[in-house]
Amino acid sequence: MDSLFSFPVGLFHPLQHAGLSRRSLYRRSQFAHWAIGTCTFSALLTCLVIGLMFVGTELHFSPDRAISLMFVASMVSLIAGLLLFLAEVRLATGMLLPIQKASKTGGKEK
């Protein structure tokens, strides 16, 4: 990743010119990583809930408490993942505002 931002003296990288720093790109990647992870965990819990319902029916036992706890955990995980995704989108659109302002002014700072 260092080679992405290493240009000869006097030259600039388009991402740096657009106001995109390594730190903000790293934060975006972290938000995306955690959003995908929590949504995947939610899907896994939902699958386990369905599997536990089938197993409980076939083996004639009632896993009601486990099913309800896993379902609540699944919904909490899904909500967390969607909020993290929303934060990543907000960060991404915030990074685009300087580009939009620069394009409206023709690249000249006021």
ABEGO torsion letter per residue (X at the ends): XAAAABBBBGBBBAAAAAGBBAAAAAAAAAAAAAAAAAAAAAAAAAAAAAAAAAAAAAAGBBAAAAAAAAAAAAAAAAAAAAAAAAAAAAAAAAAAAAAAAAAAAGGBBX
